Amino acid sequence: MPPTQDPFYAGLGQAVRIGTELLAALIVGGGLGWVVDTYLLHSNPGGLIVGLVLGVAAGIRNAYRAAQQWPQA
């Protein structure tokens, strides 16, 4: 399917992409933090909090990179 030329749907697609990247980074960071807490350090909830913070930072970085690729109007 060719990309749409309608700016509404193009923007909607970009917004969904950004939201998905933010959510995925948060889930991965939190999941890794939980695994570190549960199986490695046994330090509730330190690893989970650190993992969530790192996930948020990674998600924002990915969102920024994706926004840099948008065509200039």
C-alpha positions in Angstrom: 0.0 0.0 0.0 1.5 3.3 -1.0 2.0 6.0 1.7 -0.9 8.4 1.9 -0.7 12.0 0.8 -3.4 13.2 3.3 -1.6 15.2 6.0 -4.0 14.1 8.7 -3.3 10.4 8.2 0.4 11.0 7.8 0.5 12.9 11.1 -1.7 10.2 12.7 0.7 7.5 11.6 3.7 9.4 13.0 1.8 9.9 16.3 1.0 6.2 16.6 4.7 5.4 15.8 6.0 7.8 18.5 3.5 6.4 21.1 4.3 2.9 20.3 8.1 3.5 20.7 7.5 5.3 24.0 5.4 2.5 25.3 7.7 -0.3 24.1 10.8 1.4 25.7 8.9 1.8 29.0 7.8 -1.9 29.0 11.3 -3.1 28.1 13.0 -0.9 30.7 10.5 -1.9 33.4 10.7 -5.5 32.5 14.5 -5.6 32.7 14.4 -3.7 36.0 11.9 -6.2 37.4 14.1 -9.1 36.2 17.2 -7.5 37.9 15.2 -7.0 41.1 13.7 -10.5 41.1 16.5 -12.7 40.0 19.8 -10.9 40.4 19.9 -8.3 43.2 16.7 -9.0 45.3 16.3 -5.3 45.9 12.7 -4.3 45.6 11.9 -1.8 43.9 15.3 -0.2 43.1 15.9 -2.1 39.9 12.4 -1.5 38.7 12.6 2.2 39.3 16.0 2.5 37.5 14.7 0.4 34.6 11.6 2.6 34.2 13.7 5.7 34.3 16.1 4.3 31.7 13.1 3.1 29.6 11.6 6.6 29.7 14.9 8.1 28.6 15.3 5.7 25.8 11.7 6.3 24.6 12.2 10.0 24.6 15.5 9.6 22.7 13.8 7.4 20.1 10.9 9.8 19.8 13.3 12.7 19.2 15.1 10.7 16.6 11.9 9.9 14.8 10.8 13.5 14.9 14.1 14.5 13.3 13.2 12.4 10.2 9.9 14.2 9.6 9.8 16.3 6.4 10.0 20.0 7.0 6.8 21.9 6.0 
